[in-house]
């Protein structure tokens, strides 16, 4: 599937080739399942991770935040995917030296 292909490309460092696959998967999931489905959250998280790796923190942050919100709404607070989203957002904030914002997420 598109997310798996994008993930493989990302792992190999082909960020520019991975991004269109991530974006296409996100669009597909939003159209098929609606904007607040867990698959949309996965696509958002994967795209945000890619942007994070590229140093595009301002672009990644709202995607991480939206993925977190969707996961919290679908799974509650005590779920592995929610923990992953919290960790990803905290890492991004730490990278931006926004330690006070990151601390409550960790």
Backbone torsions as a table, in degrees:
resi	resn	phi	psi	omega
1	UNK	NA	171.9	-174.4
2	UNK	-63.2	-40.0	-179.7
3	UNK	-67.4	-38.2	177.6
4	UNK	-65.2	-43.5	177.8
5	UNK	-62.0	-45.3	178.8
6	UNK	-61.0	-40.3	178.9
7	UNK	-63.6	-41.7	177.3
8	UNK	-63.3	-44.2	178.9
9	UNK	-63.5	-40.6	179.2
10	UNK	-63.1	-45.6	-179.6
11	UNK	-61.6	-29.7	179.5
12	UNK	-87.1	-0.8	177.6
13	UNK	87.7	8.9	179.0
14	UNK	-91.0	65.9	-173.5
15	UNK	-62.3	-42.5	-178.4
16	UNK	-66.7	-29.9	176.8
17	UNK	-79.3	-29.5	-178.5
18	UNK	-74.3	-36.6	-171.9
19	UNK	-56.5	-47.4	179.7
20	UNK	-60.5	-34.0	178.2
21	UNK	-68.0	-41.1	175.9
22	UNK	-61.4	-46.2	-177.8
23	UNK	-65.2	-39.2	178.9
24	UNK	-66.4	-42.0	177.8
25	UNK	-62.8	-42.5	178.7
26	UNK	-60.2	-47.9	179.7
27	UNK	-60.9	-44.7	-180.0
28	UNK	-60.1	-47.5	-178.5
29	UNK	-65.9	-38.8	178.1
30	UNK	-63.2	-42.4	-179.5
31	UNK	-70.0	-38.7	-175.7
32	UNK	-79.9	-39.9	-171.7
33	UNK	-113.5	-12.2	-175.5
34	UNK	97.3	166.2	-170.4
35	UNK	-74.0	-12.8	-173.8
36	UNK	-118.8	27.6	-179.3
37	UNK	-88.1	147.7	177.7
38	UNK	-55.8	-31.8	177.5
39	UNK	-67.4	-33.0	174.8
40	UNK	-65.0	-42.1	178.3
41	UNK	-60.6	-41.4	178.2
42	UNK	-62.5	-44.3	179.4
43	UNK	-65.6	-40.4	177.0
44	UNK	-62.0	-46.0	-179.4
45	UNK	-61.6	-44.0	-179.2
46	UNK	-64.7	-42.0	177.8
47	UNK	-65.5	-41.2	178.2
48	UNK	-63.1	-40.0	177.1
49	UNK	-60.7	-41.7	178.2
50	UNK	-61.6	-47.4	179.0
51	UNK	-63.0	-38.6	176.8
52	UNK	-59.6	-46.5	179.5
53	UNK	-62.0	-27.7	178.3
54	UNK	-85.3	-1.4	-178.7
55	UNK	79.3	14.2	-179.2
56	UNK	-93.5	66.9	-172.2
57	UNK	-64.8	-39.7	-179.2
58	UNK	-66.3	-29.3	176.6
59	UNK	-79.4	-34.4	-177.3
60	UNK	-74.5	-36.0	-172.1
61	UNK	-56.6	-51.1	-179.0
62	UNK	-64.5	-27.1	177.4
63	UNK	-71.7	-43.7	175.0
64	UNK	-60.2	-42.2	-178.9
65	UNK	-65.0	-41.8	179.2
66	UNK	-67.0	-42.0	177.3
67	UNK	-59.7	-42.4	178.6
68	UNK	-61.4	-46.7	-179.1
69	UNK	-60.0	-46.5	-179.7
70	UNK	-61.7	-44.2	-178.6
71	UNK	-66.1	-40.3	177.8
72	UNK	-63.5	-41.8	-179.5
73	UNK	-66.8	-35.2	-177.5
74	UNK	-86.4	-32.6	-170.9
75	UNK	-116.2	-12.2	-172.0
76	UNK	83.9	-173.5	-173.9
77	UNK	-85.8	-23.1	-174.0
78	UNK	-103.5	61.9	-179.4
79	UNK	-134.4	147.2	-178.2
80	UNK	-57.8	-40.6	-179.3
81	UNK	-66.4	-34.7	176.3
82	UNK	-66.3	-43.1	177.7
83	UNK	-61.2	-40.5	177.5
84	UNK	-61.5	-45.2	179.9
85	UNK	-64.4	-41.7	177.4
86	UNK	-61.5	-43.2	179.1
87	UNK	-63.5	-44.3	-179.5
88	UNK	-62.3	-43.8	179.4
89	UNK	-65.9	-40.4	177.8
90	UNK	-63.2	-41.3	177.8
91	UNK	-61.2	-42.8	179.6
92	UNK	-62.4	-46.5	-179.5
93	UNK	-64.5	-39.1	175.6
94	UNK	-62.2	-40.8	179.3
95	UNK	-62.7	-30.1	178.4
96	UNK	-89.7	7.0	-178.4
97	UNK	61.1	30.7	176.2
98	UNK	-99.9	64.6	-171.4
99	UNK	-65.1	-36.5	-179.9
100	UNK	-65.2	-34.4	177.4
101	UNK	-74.9	-34.1	-176.2
102	UNK	-75.7	-34.4	-171.9
103	UNK	-55.5	-46.6	-179.1
104	UNK	-66.2	-17.1	-178.6
105	UNK	-83.8	-18.7	-174.4
106	UNK	-87.7	NA	NA
